[in-house]
Amino acid sequence: MSEKTPSIAVVIPCYQEALTIGKVIADFHRELPAANIYVYDNNCTDGTAAIAAKAGAIVRREKRQGKGYVVAAMFEQTDEDILVMVDGDDTYEASHVHKLLEPILRGDADMTVATRLTSHGDNSFRPLHVAGNRLVCGIINWWAGAKVSDIFSGYRAFTRESVRQIPITVRGFDVETELTLQALYRGQVIQEIPAPYRSRPAGSFSKLNTFSDGFRVVVRLFLILKSYKPLTFFGGLGLILFLLGMLTGSLPAYDYFTDPKHTIHHVPSTILAASLVMLAFFSLGLGLILNSMNLRLLEVEKMISKGGNRKPET
């Protein structure tokens, strides 16, 4: 963070939020009067963009449909030192932005996340959302050795350096999951700040689908684990295949040791067991190779990042 007062951008992804966007902009203008407020119109047809412009926000349009595309555009098109990302549905308290900014301004965090599960309205979450959130957080915490408690929060703050290191590859609402996973993989410090979460106002509707979006999140976890933790993924797969091979091979082994002529009667099981063991070692070898490649790529990424951040000599 530079010695001068850091510039702040409030970035708001929007799709059909005409009912609430004016209030959200007014609330953040009140809390952060010096900040630039950007509203990203993701093909809204209800007048969201016009209301946002009238409220004093800088309106930009992202024609590719999907929150992942919007977040990627936000990261690419804003130059401020700190980014505050918040949904446009007025479910988050603007006054808590100062608590989100404190760890970043002190230099104690690269990303801060407003966790919603400690204080929320009775109808803030759909059925299964809280359970699904905790399940995904448990998998991520096991994978990364972290202590994440709310993976789906849309109220976050980032340093410019954090944003530059996070590639966005998803299209939809699983973008919050990727933000957290990419940051953890790159060793960024994430701090969670408890914040109240209220229900949507009457007439405002969530665009989330419990099952389809939940399925996408699970697939994203699978792909991230495979790509960024290949030794864990392929090593675990290899262990499962090896155990299955040993179990399948127990019948031919029993034949060999109990038959006086050492005749094996379960020939198909013998072939299957040998194939499973070979696949197990292949999977382990693939995991070792990919893990070595990932480590080298991460080293190169850090070297490039340091080179790009180095100040020119005077």
C-alpha positions, 0 to 999 in steps of 0.5 A: 500500500502506498504512503499516500491515501489509497484510492478506493473503488466500490464495484457493484455487479448488477443484473435486474436490481432496479429496486435496490441499486439507488439505495446501495449507491447512496449508502456507499456514497455516504460511507465512502464519499471519496470513493469511485462507485462503479456499477456493472450492468450485465444486460439489465432490462429493468432500468438498473443502469439509468437509475445507477447513473442518476444516483451518481455511479459510473456505469459500465456494461458487460455484455457477456452474461454471467457474474464471473465475466462481470467480476473479471471485467471489474478487476481488469478495468479499475485502477484504484488501490483498493476494491470493495465488491458488493452485490446490488441487492441491498442485503449487506450493510454499507456501514460495515465497509469500514471494518472490511477496510481496516485489515487491508489499510493496516497491511494485515490482509490481502482480501477481507470477506464479510461473513453472513452466517453469524447474523442474518435475517430469518428469510435471508437464505434459501433451504439447504444454502447454509448446509451447502455453504458449510460443506463447501467450506469444510472441503476447502479448509481441508484442501488448503488448511484454512479456516473459511466460514462463508465461501459465497459472500459477495461483500469483499475488499481486495488490494490491487496486488491481490486482484492482479494475482487472481485469474477469473476463469468461471462464468457464473455465481461460482466466482466467489468460490474461485476468488477464495480458492485462487487467493489461498493457492497463491498464499494470500491472507484472507480475513473474515469480518462478521457482518449482518445480512438481511433479507431482500426487500419485497419485490426483489428476487434472487437469481440463484438456483439451489441445485444448478448453481450448487452443482457448478460449485461442486464441479469447480471444486473438483476442477480446482483440486485436480488442477492446483493440488494434483498430487492430492487428487491423483495420489488419492485416486491412486490409493483407491485404485491400489486398494481395489486392486489388492481387494480384487487380487485377494481371490487369485492369491487365495487360489495360488496359496491354497491349491496344491498345484498353485492353479489360479481359478479366477483369471479375470480377477487376476487381470483386473487386479493387475490393471488396477494396480498399474493404473494406481501407479500411473495415477501417482506418477501423473500426480507427481509430475503435475505437482512438480510443474505447478511448483515451477509455474508458481515460482515463475508467477512470483518472479514475474510479479516481483519484477512487475512491482519493482520500482525503477531506479532513479 
